[in-house]
């Protein structure tokens, strides 16, 4: 029997561990399955192929051709037939192509840009996953607090009904409890709807995520991470944020493209060689069998193309200017978002401490008023208000904590400093909200 209990305990322990899925595990699954990551990865593969295509122009080019022809010629006096075969091999090697070289650099830099955008997609998914996960925690915590309030009111209603039957309370007092209970049940229904919406949003990112039961804890302890000064965060954002990095790399790439257009005015030099073997026959008689070898240097220098190069240069310069404008606008947007995240984190951290004290105070008030009500020292309305205040305080405290979490993870993402290990802190806080 002892061995059986030991085995069963081990199995139950394994089951509990399997159910306790971390946010980090969910994030890794999102990175493997989310369409945005897959699409961005395919974009990298496509751009690498374009780079290889551009690089191929600087490698030797070999072409083989085979042809066989038959010609029938008829005049008033005679009819002639000619047939011929030719086999040719052409080899060429680019020696100097400054425009093509800049075009290759453009493709290589674009590869760096799209690779950096993959990092941006992953960071944004981490932020979205955390926000939706935390919002679900908040919705479930609110539902739990209201549910406990409903249970307390139901107990109070049963007590009030019994006291009315004994003539200790009026019918009006019972109706007040019933009215308060009906209002809280309506709020509970709304809270359930909010949970369902939050869960649907989370499952969109990770359909396989395991959600543990959530309860509003009696007490919480949050060891908030240290956050750098705003100026340091802004500097880090401009240096590290993958979206800004990708735009900078794209600007550099299009600058190479602009230089490529400018250098199309420069000469191009290539080495060419060909070997041809041919034979010609007439009226079933062989006339000649010829071997021809040609090799040399080809220099081409575009002098005038009707203004096409000037137009291409203007167009490419506009592309560069547009990207520089996008970089400026993106920087401003991210800076504003970072300021909002800092404010959300600081407000959440301060409010969490204040609301935690408020929860403890409201809990003590409920205990005192419950004892006083049982002795008939306070009215029923005072006790019902105290129960409402306790539930509201718990909801406000939980919301402040979760807002602080969202603010912190947003700071990490927006400043370009996010690491998957940051999700461990979110898990540690979320663990306090599990049953």
Secondary structure, 3 states (H helix, E strand, C coil): CHHHHHHHHHHHHHHHHHHCCCHHHHHHHHHHHCHHHHHHHHHHHHHHHHHHHHHHCCCCEEEEEEEEEEEEEECCCCEEEEEEEEEEEEEEEEEECHHHHHHHHHHHHHHHHHHHHHHHHHHHHHHHHHHHHHHHHHHHHHHHHHHHHHHHHHHHHHHHHHHHHCCCCCHHHHHHHHHHHHHHHHHHHHHHHHHHHHHHHHHHHCCCCCCCCECCCCCCCCCCCCCCCHHHHHHHHHHHCHHHHHHHHHHHHHHHHHHHHHHHHCCEEEEEEEEEEEEEEECCEEEEEEEEEEEEEEEECCCCCCCHHHHHHHHHHHHHHHHHHHHHHHHHHHHHHHHHHHHHHHHHHHHHHHHHHHHHHHHHHHHHHHHHHHCCCCCHHHHHHHHHHHHHHHHHHHHHHHHHHHHHHHHHHHCCCCCHHHHHHHHHHHHHHEC
